[in-house]
Amino acid sequence: MSLLLLDVALYFAMLRPAQNWVASEHRRHEALRAQIREAQARVDRLEKFQDALPTAGDKLEVFMRDHVPPRRHGFSSAARLLGRVAEQSGAQLGPINYRLDKDRAQPLVRLGIEVNAEGSFSDLLKFAHALETASDFIVLREFALEPLEGGALGLRLVADLYLLP
C-alpha cells in the first residue's frame, strides 16, 4: 500500500508537472514555427516586390506618357474625349463644367468635369461606360440618371481627369 501511495505521490509531484512543462514547450515551439512561416512568407513577398521594383519606374513612365495628358492640353483633351464618347454612344451632350484643382500638392493635377447628357437609357449607359473605360486616366465620381420632360432620360456625371503638372 505504501508503494502505491508513493507512486501516486511521485506521479503528482514529478510526472504531472513534467508533462505540463513538455506540453507548454510544445505549444511554444509550434507558435515559433508559425511565426517563422509568416516571416518567411513576408520575406518572399518583399523579395518579389524588390525584383519588380526596377521595372516599376519604367512602367509608371509609360503609363504617364500614354494615359495622362499634360496640363496645357487638359481642357482640349477632355473636350475631345467627351465629344468622341458622346458621338460613339449616341447621347446628346448638354452643358459641361470644368474645375481645375490647383490647391493640391500631388504628383498629378485633377481636372473636375461635370457633364449633363440626354438620350435613351442604353445610350447613356454606353456613354458612361465608354468614358469610364477610356484610355485617359479618368475616374467617375458621381453618376445619376433622371427623367426629363417628354419621356427622355438625363444623365448627370461628375468625373476627374488627371493631368501632368
C-alpha positions as CSV (number, residue, x, y, z in Angstrom):
1,M,0.0,0.0,0.0
2,S,2.8,2.4,0.8
3,L,4.4,1.7,-2.6
4,L,1.1,2.6,-4.2
5,L,0.9,5.8,-2.2
6,L,4.5,6.6,-3.1
7,D,3.7,6.0,-6.8
8,V,0.7,8.3,-6.7
9,A,2.7,11.0,-4.8
10,L,5.6,10.8,-7.3
11,Y,3.1,10.9,-10.2
12,F,1.5,14.1,-8.9
13,A,4.8,15.6,-7.7
14,M,7.1,14.8,-10.6
15,L,5.4,13.3,-13.7
16,R,2.4,15.6,-13.9
17,P,4.4,18.9,-13.8
18,A,6.9,17.4,-16.3
19,Q,4.0,16.6,-18.7
20,N,2.6,20.1,-18.3
21,W,6.1,21.6,-19.0
22,V,6.5,19.4,-22.1
23,A,3.0,20.4,-23.4
24,S,3.7,24.1,-22.8
25,E,7.1,23.8,-24.6
26,H,5.4,22.0,-27.5
27,R,2.8,24.8,-27.8
28,R,5.6,27.4,-27.7
29,H,7.6,25.5,-30.3
30,E,4.6,25.4,-32.6
31,A,3.9,29.1,-32.1
32,L,7.5,29.9,-33.0
33,R,7.3,27.7,-36.1
34,A,4.1,29.6,-37.2
35,Q,5.9,32.9,-36.7
36,I,8.8,31.7,-38.7
37,R,6.5,30.6,-41.6
38,E,4.8,34.0,-41.5
39,A,8.1,35.8,-41.5
40,Q,9.4,33.7,-44.4
41,A,6.2,34.4,-46.4
42,R,6.7,38.1,-45.7
43,V,10.3,37.9,-46.9
44,D,9.2,36.1,-50.1
45,R,6.7,38.8,-50.8
46,L,9.2,41.5,-50.2
47,E,11.8,39.8,-52.5
48,K,9.2,39.5,-55.2
49,F,8.4,43.2,-54.7
50,Q,12.1,44.1,-54.8
51,D,12.5,42.1,-58.0
52,A,9.6,44.0,-59.7
53,L,10.8,47.4,-58.4
54,P,13.4,48.2,-61.1
55,T,10.8,47.9,-63.8
56,A,8.0,49.7,-61.9
57,G,9.5,53.1,-62.7
58,D,9.6,52.3,-66.4
59,K,6.0,51.1,-66.3
60,L,4.9,54.2,-64.5
61,E,6.6,56.4,-67.1
62,V,4.9,54.5,-69.9
63,F,1.5,54.9,-68.1
64,M,2.0,58.6,-67.6
65,R,3.0,59.1,-71.2
66,D,0.2,57.1,-72.7
67,H,-2.7,57.8,-70.3
68,V,-2.1,61.2,-68.6
69,P,-2.3,64.3,-70.9
70,P,-0.2,67.3,-70.0
71,R,-1.9,70.2,-68.1
72,R,-1.7,72.6,-71.1
73,H,-3.7,70.2,-73.2
74,G,-6.1,69.1,-70.4
75,F,-9.2,71.1,-71.3
76,S,-8.9,70.3,-75.0
77,S,-8.2,66.6,-74.2
78,A,-11.3,66.5,-72.0
79,A,-13.5,68.2,-74.6
80,R,-12.3,65.8,-77.4
81,L,-12.8,62.8,-75.1
82,L,-16.3,63.8,-74.2
83,G,-17.2,64.6,-77.8
84,R,-15.9,61.3,-79.1
85,V,-17.6,59.3,-76.4
86,A,-20.9,61.1,-77.0
87,E,-20.7,60.6,-80.7
88,Q,-20.0,56.9,-80.3
89,S,-22.7,56.3,-77.8
90,G,-25.5,58.4,-79.4
91,A,-26.0,60.6,-76.3
92,Q,-26.6,64.3,-76.7
93,L,-24.2,66.4,-74.5
94,G,-25.6,69.3,-72.5
95,P,-23.6,71.9,-70.6
96,I,-20.1,70.8,-69.4
97,N,-18.4,72.4,-66.4
98,Y,-14.6,72.2,-65.8
99,R,-12.9,72.8,-62.5
100,L,-9.1,72.7,-62.3
101,D,-7.9,71.7,-58.8
102,K,-4.7,73.8,-58.2
103,D,-4.5,73.6,-54.5
104,R,-3.3,70.1,-54.0
105,A,0.4,69.3,-53.9
106,Q,0.0,66.0,-55.7
107,P,2.1,64.4,-58.5
108,L,-0.9,64.9,-60.8
109,V,-3.3,67.8,-61.3
110,R,-7.0,67.0,-61.1
111,L,-9.4,68.4,-63.7
112,G,-13.0,68.1,-62.4
113,I,-15.6,67.6,-65.1
114,E,-19.4,67.9,-64.7
115,V,-21.4,66.6,-67.6
116,N,-25.1,66.6,-68.4
117,A,-26.3,64.4,-71.3
118,E,-29.6,63.3,-72.7
119,G,-30.6,60.2,-74.6
120,S,-32.0,56.7,-74.2
121,F,-31.1,54.5,-71.3
122,S,-28.8,52.4,-73.4
123,D,-27.1,55.4,-75.0
124,L,-26.5,57.0,-71.6
125,L,-25.1,53.7,-70.2
126,K,-22.8,53.4,-73.3
127,F,-21.7,57.0,-72.8
128,A,-20.8,56.3,-69.1
129,H,-19.1,53.0,-69.9
130,A,-17.1,54.4,-72.7
131,L,-16.0,57.3,-70.5
132,E,-15.0,55.0,-67.7
133,T,-13.0,52.7,-70.0
134,A,-11.3,55.4,-72.0
135,S,-7.6,55.3,-72.3
136,D,-7.1,58.6,-70.4
137,F,-6.7,58.4,-66.6
138,I,-10.3,59.4,-65.6
139,V,-12.3,58.5,-62.5
140,L,-16.1,58.7,-62.4
141,R,-17.2,60.1,-59.0
142,E,-20.9,60.6,-59.4
143,F,-23.5,59.1,-61.8
144,A,-27.2,59.9,-61.7
145,L,-30.0,59.2,-64.2
146,E,-33.1,61.4,-64.0
147,P,-36.3,61.6,-66.1
148,L,-36.7,64.7,-68.3
149,E,-39.7,66.3,-69.9
150,G,-41.1,64.3,-72.8
151,G,-40.0,60.9,-71.5
152,A,-36.3,61.4,-72.2
153,L,-33.6,60.5,-69.7
154,G,-30.9,62.8,-68.4
155,L,-27.5,61.9,-67.1
156,R,-25.5,63.9,-64.6
157,L,-22.0,62.7,-64.4
158,V,-19.1,64.0,-62.3
159,A,-15.6,62.8,-63.2
160,D,-12.0,63.7,-62.6
161,L,-9.4,63.7,-65.4
162,Y,-5.8,63.6,-64.1
163,L,-3.2,65.7,-65.8
164,L,0.5,66.1,-65.6
165,P,1.5,69.3,-63.9
